[in-house]
């Protein structure tokens, strides 16, 4: 497990790239769910 | 008018499109989750370590699909903007507006992951190289499109102005794509093309393509959900 996380010494770069990518995709989804909840509440 | 074209216009009405978009979004969202899990599994556990780049190369499993999406979404956005200008269809402009934030996001991800790959591989986070610079311009085009639409109060004028910007900016997409051939760039040439055999191991290519498919499904789902919001908000 520790070896996997280390990524042959490139851990910072690999996880820095993947972490930010999925964080941003998650933020986009959260914002969108929030927005659609809001607009369907006010219109129905 | 033929029966075929009547049907198209029927779907072009926001009211009929709304429930259809919801169903498609749900299925694409589920497909995106499954494909993403499969792609990450292949990328981290099946694909071998690269002989030259070591483990750092594993960033390409998100970098390349994100870069593809950033360009493809822009073309689709410009297409809907052009349709909206030509036929004055409300839904087309909504599609263009709904695509922009996701396109901008993938452009940013392509730049970010590229930077995290470039640091260990090239020894620099950023270079004013043709590929990198034109991709950065793409990000500004997306942001400019969104800012322009947000800045104009009259909705019709905002849509038309945004559409014009989107169509003019599409010139940048072939520049990004061919930049590695036209200029002597730090960025490497295409590893995957339709005309040549791919210059990488089969499992690496599979991982990349599965992740690309996952990003496609994600983009469709997110865009359609955003279109549904726009339909409700503009009622």
Interface residues (C-beta under 8 A of the other chain):
Chain A: X4 X7 X8 X9 X10 X13 X14 X16 X17 X18 X20 X21 X24 X25 X28 X29 X32 X35 X36 X39 X40 X43
Chain B: X44 X49 X54 X55 X56 X58 X59 X62 X63 X66 X101 X102 X105 X108 X109 X112 X113 X116 X117 X119 X120 X218 X222 X225 X226 X228 X229 X232 X233 X235
